[in-house]
Amino acid sequence: MSDREAVTAALGAAMADLQAAIDADDQALADHLGVHRTDLRCLDLVFRHGPLPSGRLAGMLGLTPGSMTALVDRLVKAGYARRAPDPAHGRRVLVTPTEQAVRIVTDSLRDRLAEAHAELENFSDAELDAIVRFLRSATDRHERAAARLRGTGHRDRHR
């Protein structure tokens, strides 16, 4: 095996390990908050993108309107989200995180974010740029693959 092949294989293994660690971390945070994983994904979207209409969130999460309503109801009942009128559209409602949710998530992530920022100091700007390019490319590749799988109409992945 060439050095390039060995590094590429190590990168693949590291990505798989990272994906598993993120998955476990997400589940632990969802359990800590007492919500479903999809509820946590919804919170993540409104944290990163700001208040969003339920319909747009449903599309981003791959949910039906009824499932999205139930999800928002759960988050509102738990005190993590609220419905707010959309100032740009009279009949539309936006889903936004509550101050309680912001506080809990900020407190939960503060230490790990500080640790990650400290680790980034070990990389040059060029290395960080390469990492960002790779991660964006990987994200795009996975989003395209997911769209292709959704387009096949196959619901049973374990035939």
N, C-alpha and C positions, 0 to 999 in steps of 0.2 A: 504494500500500500504506500502510495506517495505521501509526502508531507501534506500536500494540498488535500488529498483524499482523507487523510487522518484528521486534519483540522475541520474539514467539511462535516465529517461524521461526528466529531466532537461537538460542533455547533448544532447539528441536528439533535443530538442527545441532550444538549443543554437547553434547547428550545422545548423539547418534550418535557424535561424536568421542570422548566419554568411554567409551562402550561399547567402541569399537574399541581404545582405549588400555588399558582394563582387560583385554580379551581378549588383547592382545599381552603385557601384563605377566604375566598368569596363565600364558601359554604359556612365557614366559621363565623364570618361577619353576619351573614344572614341569620344564623342560629342565635348569635348574640343579640341581634335586633328583634328576633322573634318574627321574621318575615320569610316569605318564599324567596328562592333564588331569582325568579323573574321580577319580583317586587324590588329586590336589590338592584337588578339591572335597570329598572325604571328609575329608581333614585339616582343611580349613577348617571343616567342620561340627563336628568334635570339638574344635577350638580354641574355637569360638564358643559351643557348647552344652554342652561337657564330655563325659565318656565317654558313649557311646551304644551300645545293642545293635545288633548287625549287622542284624537284621531291620528296625529303624527306619531305619538308614542306607540300607539297600537301597530302602526306600520313598521316602526323601527324594531319593535319587539316581536313582530309576526303574530300578533293577537287579533282576535275578532273584536268588534266594538263591545260586545257583551262581556267578554273576558277582560277587556281593558277597564270597563266600568267596575267590575268586581275587584280588580287589582287596586284601582285608585281608592275604592271604598275601604279596602283593607289598610292601605297606607294612611288614609285620613283617620280611620278608627284608631290606628296605632300611634297617631300623633306625629307622623313623619312627613306628611304631605298635606297640602290644602288645595282646594280649587279656588282660583281667582279669576274674575272677569278679565277678558282680553281687551285692553284699552283700544286696540286697533280693529277689533271685530266685535260688534255688540252682542252677538249670540254665542260666541265661542268662549270656552272656559279653558284656562291654562292650569296645568299641574305644576306646583312649585313646592320645594322643600320647606319645611317649617324651621324655625330657629332651633328647636329641639333636635331635629335631624342634623342640621349643620353642626351643632355643638358636639353631638355624639360621634359623628363621623370624623370631624376634625380632631377630637380627642383620641379616637381610635387610630388615626393615621399619622398623627404628629411625629411620633418617634421613628416610624419606619421611613417617612419622607425625609426627615433630617439625616438618617443613616444613608439613604440613597443619594441625597445631595452631597454628602461627604465623600461617598465612593466615586461620584462623578468627577471629583477633583483629581482623581488618578488618571484621567483620560485627557488627551489633547483635544483641541477644538475640532481638528480633522477627524480624529477617532470618533468623537461624539456625532459629528455630521454623518459619518459612515454608518454608525449604529442607527441613527434616525432614519436614514435612507433605507436600510435593510428592514427595519421594523415597519415602516410605511409600505414597502413593497410586500412584505409578508401579510400585513393587514389586508391590502388590496387583493392579494392572491386568495386568502381565506374567504373574503367577502364574495369574490367571483365564484369560488367553489360552492359556497352555501347557496348562492342564487341559482347556480346550475342544478344543484340537488333539489331545491324547492321547485324548480321548473319541470322536473321529471314526473311529478305526480306520485312518486313512490312514497308511501307512508311507512311501510314495514322495511326498516333498514337491516333486519336480522333474518333474512330468508335463508 
